[in-house]
Amino acid sequence: MRPGVVVALVSASVLMLGTAPATAAPPPLPARLADTGGGRQLITAEAPRAGATSGTVIWWDRRGGRWVRAGSAPARFGAKGLVEGTARKQGTNTTPAGLYDLPFAFGVRPAPRGTAVRYRPVHRDSWWCQDTASRSYNRWTEPRAADCRAAESERLIGYRTQYAHALVIGFNYHRPVRGRGAGIFLHVNGSGATAGCVSVPADAMRRILRWANPTARPHIAIGTKGGPTAITHY
């Protein structure tokens, strides 16, 4: 083959590659959700599948009609994976999939500088009642309510690492269904998977608290990439 022909073929190949249509990038995850809570801030906590114990947390801002990624971190979920929130049972070590508000923050350590959300300091007599027979079920009590058994509750100061900083996830919180679950938080990583909460590294938890703006009505959407617990359902 003559050298001139080779050059001509290469040039044609380059031209074809250069004119190939570009693949459009998919819209950001919040834009694919059925509901984001109606606010201007959203946290997405997504696992690859229902049985997974790890995934990704991303926090987003709504700006100029678009969702903009503000930060991200690796996440951990329940030791038994994720389950649809309306079907969850207490004590199953599953993380409830769904869309929830974030009623308030708390922590053993002081609130990070710049925190704007309501923040409750943990004291020695701060408890989260998980006793299904108690009138304080799925509530912070200080001191522990008389009808709330210690063996069925969490003494918050006993989790100095995990609850150094945390956000309450509004799962089963506003109108509690007894036996569905109590004490579901976004908190700092412990030694492994959680008992049903979502956890992130300590620095990420501090960044989320500084980012969260109560006037923007932040929510959290928890789910998987597909199947009945797919995050896009919420």
C-alpha positions as CSV (number, residue, x, y, z in Angstrom):
1,M,0.0,0.0,0.0
2,R,1.3,3.5,-0.9
3,P,2.2,5.8,2.0
4,G,-0.3,8.4,0.9
5,V,-3.2,5.9,1.2
6,V,-2.2,5.1,4.8
7,V,-2.3,8.8,5.7
8,A,-5.7,9.2,4.1
9,L,-7.2,6.2,6.0
10,V,-5.8,7.5,9.4
11,S,-7.2,11.0,8.7
12,A,-10.6,9.6,7.9
13,S,-10.6,7.5,11.1
14,V,-9.7,10.6,13.2
15,L,-12.5,12.6,11.6
16,M,-15.0,9.9,12.3
17,L,-14.0,9.7,16.0
18,G,-14.1,13.5,16.3
19,T,-17.6,13.7,15.0
20,A,-19.1,10.9,17.2
21,P,-22.1,12.2,19.2
22,A,-21.3,12.7,22.9
23,T,-23.2,10.7,25.5
24,A,-25.3,12.9,27.7
25,A,-24.4,12.7,31.5
26,P,-27.3,11.4,33.6
27,P,-29.0,13.9,35.9
28,P,-27.8,14.1,39.5
29,L,-29.4,11.6,41.9
30,P,-31.8,14.0,43.6
31,A,-33.3,15.0,40.2
32,R,-34.2,11.3,39.7
33,L,-36.0,11.0,43.1
34,A,-39.8,10.9,43.3
35,D,-39.7,13.2,46.3
36,T,-36.9,15.2,48.0
37,G,-38.9,16.6,50.9
38,G,-39.5,20.0,49.4
39,G,-36.5,21.7,50.8
40,R,-33.2,23.0,49.3
41,Q,-30.9,20.5,51.0
42,L,-30.8,16.7,50.7
43,I,-28.6,13.9,51.9
44,T,-28.6,10.7,49.9
45,A,-27.4,7.5,51.5
46,E,-27.2,4.8,48.8
47,A,-26.1,1.2,49.0
48,P,-25.4,-1.0,46.0
49,R,-28.0,-3.6,47.0
50,A,-30.3,-4.5,49.9
51,G,-27.9,-6.8,51.7
52,A,-25.0,-4.4,51.6
53,T,-23.5,-2.9,54.7
54,S,-21.6,0.0,53.0
55,G,-22.2,2.6,50.4
56,T,-22.0,6.3,49.9
57,V,-23.5,9.4,51.5
58,I,-23.7,12.6,49.4
59,W,-25.1,15.9,50.5
60,W,-26.7,18.3,48.0
61,D,-27.8,21.9,47.6
62,R,-30.6,23.1,45.4
63,R,-29.2,26.1,43.5
64,G,-30.7,27.9,40.5
65,G,-33.2,25.1,39.9
66,R,-30.4,22.4,39.9
67,W,-29.1,20.0,42.5
68,V,-25.4,20.6,43.2
69,R,-23.2,18.2,45.1
70,A,-21.8,19.8,48.2
71,G,-19.8,16.8,49.7
72,S,-19.6,13.1,49.9
73,A,-18.2,10.3,52.2
74,P,-18.2,6.5,52.4
75,A,-21.1,5.2,54.5
76,R,-22.0,2.2,56.6
77,F,-25.4,0.7,57.1
78,G,-27.0,-2.0,59.3
79,A,-25.3,-5.3,59.7
80,K,-28.3,-7.0,58.0
81,G,-28.5,-4.4,55.1
82,L,-31.5,-2.3,54.2
83,V,-35.2,-2.9,54.3
84,E,-38.2,-0.8,53.3
85,G,-38.9,1.4,56.3
86,T,-42.7,0.6,56.5
87,A,-41.8,-3.1,56.8
88,R,-39.0,-2.8,59.3
89,K,-39.0,-4.6,62.6
90,Q,-37.1,-3.5,65.7
91,G,-34.0,-5.4,66.6
92,T,-33.3,-6.7,63.1
93,N,-30.1,-4.6,62.5
94,T,-31.5,-3.3,59.3
95,T,-31.4,0.3,58.0
96,P,-34.8,1.7,57.0
97,A,-35.1,2.8,53.4
98,G,-37.2,5.9,52.8
99,L,-37.2,9.7,52.8
100,Y,-37.0,11.3,56.3
101,D,-36.6,14.7,57.9
102,L,-33.8,15.5,60.4
103,P,-35.5,16.7,63.6
104,F,-32.3,17.8,65.5
105,A,-28.7,17.1,66.1
106,F,-26.9,16.0,69.3
107,G,-23.5,14.9,70.5
108,V,-21.2,14.0,73.3
109,R,-18.8,16.6,72.0
110,P,-19.8,20.3,71.5
111,A,-21.4,21.3,68.2
112,P,-18.8,22.0,65.4
113,R,-18.3,25.7,64.9
114,G,-20.8,27.0,62.4
115,T,-23.6,24.5,63.2
116,A,-27.0,26.1,62.7
117,V,-29.4,23.1,63.3
118,R,-30.7,22.6,66.8
119,Y,-28.1,20.7,68.8
120,R,-28.6,18.9,72.1
121,P,-25.5,18.2,74.2
122,V,-25.4,14.6,75.7
123,H,-25.2,14.5,79.4
124,R,-24.7,11.6,81.8
125,D,-28.4,11.1,82.2
126,S,-29.4,11.4,78.5
127,W,-31.2,8.3,77.2
128,W,-32.9,7.3,73.9
129,C,-35.9,5.2,74.9
130,Q,-36.4,2.1,72.8
131,D,-38.8,0.3,75.2
132,T,-42.0,-0.5,73.2
133,A,-44.0,-0.4,76.4
134,S,-43.0,3.1,77.4
135,R,-44.9,6.3,76.7
136,S,-41.4,7.8,75.7
137,Y,-40.8,5.2,73.0
138,N,-38.4,6.5,70.3
139,R,-37.8,9.7,72.3
140,W,-34.8,11.4,74.0
141,T,-35.5,11.3,77.8
142,E,-33.4,13.1,80.4
143,P,-33.3,11.5,82.9
144,R,-34.6,8.1,81.8
145,A,-38.3,7.9,82.0
146,A,-39.6,5.7,84.9
147,D,-41.5,3.4,82.5
148,C,-38.6,3.1,80.1
149,R,-36.4,0.0,80.9
150,A,-32.6,0.7,80.8
151,A,-32.1,-2.7,79.1
152,E,-34.4,-1.7,76.3
153,S,-32.8,1.8,75.7
154,E,-29.5,3.5,74.9
155,R,-27.6,5.6,77.4
156,L,-26.2,8.0,74.8
157,I,-23.0,8.9,76.7
158,G,-22.0,5.2,76.5
159,Y,-21.3,5.7,72.7
160,R,-18.7,8.4,72.9
161,T,-17.2,7.6,69.5
162,Q,-20.4,7.0,67.5
163,Y,-22.4,9.8,69.2
164,A,-19.6,12.4,69.3
165,H,-21.8,14.1,66.7
166,A,-25.1,12.9,65.2
167,L,-28.3,13.8,63.5
168,V,-31.6,12.2,64.4
169,I,-33.2,10.6,61.3
170,G,-37.0,11.0,61.5
171,F,-37.8,7.4,60.9
172,N,-40.8,6.3,63.0
173,Y,-40.3,9.5,65.0
174,H,-43.3,11.8,64.5
175,R,-46.1,9.1,64.9
176,P,-44.2,6.1,66.3
177,V,-45.4,2.6,65.5
178,R,-44.3,0.4,68.4
179,G,-42.0,-2.4,67.3
180,R,-41.0,-0.7,64.0
181,G,-37.8,0.7,65.4
182,A,-36.3,3.5,67.5
183,G,-33.1,5.4,67.7
184,I,-32.1,5.7,64.0
185,F,-29.4,8.3,63.5
186,L,-26.8,9.6,61.1
187,H,-23.6,9.3,63.3
188,V,-19.9,8.8,63.4
189,N,-18.5,5.4,62.4
190,G,-17.9,2.8,65.0
191,S,-15.9,-0.4,64.5
192,G,-18.1,-1.8,61.8
193,A,-21.6,-2.0,60.4
194,T,-24.4,-0.4,62.5
195,A,-27.4,-1.7,64.3
196,G,-29.6,0.1,61.7
197,C,-28.3,3.6,61.6
198,V,-26.2,5.3,58.8
199,S,-22.7,6.2,59.8
200,V,-19.9,8.2,58.2
201,P,-16.3,9.1,59.2
202,A,-16.0,11.7,62.0
203,D,-14.8,14.5,59.7
204,A,-17.7,14.0,57.3
205,M,-20.1,14.1,60.2
206,R,-18.7,17.5,61.3
207,R,-18.9,18.8,57.7
208,I,-22.5,17.7,57.4
209,L,-23.4,19.5,60.6
210,R,-21.7,22.7,59.4
211,W,-23.5,22.4,56.0
212,A,-27.0,21.7,57.3
213,N,-29.2,24.8,57.2
214,P,-32.6,24.5,59.0
215,T,-34.2,27.1,56.8
216,A,-33.4,24.9,53.8
217,R,-35.4,22.0,55.3
218,P,-32.8,19.2,54.9
219,H,-34.0,15.6,54.5
220,I,-32.2,12.3,54.0
221,A,-33.2,9.7,51.4
222,I,-31.9,6.2,52.2
223,G,-32.0,3.3,49.7
224,T,-30.3,1.1,47.1
225,K,-29.5,1.4,43.5
226,G,-32.4,-0.9,42.4
227,G,-35.0,-3.3,43.6
228,P,-37.9,-2.6,46.1
229,T,-35.7,-0.4,48.2
230,A,-34.3,1.7,45.3
231,I,-33.6,5.2,46.4
232,T,-35.3,6.7,43.4
233,H,-38.7,5.6,44.8
234,Y,-38.6,8.2,47.5
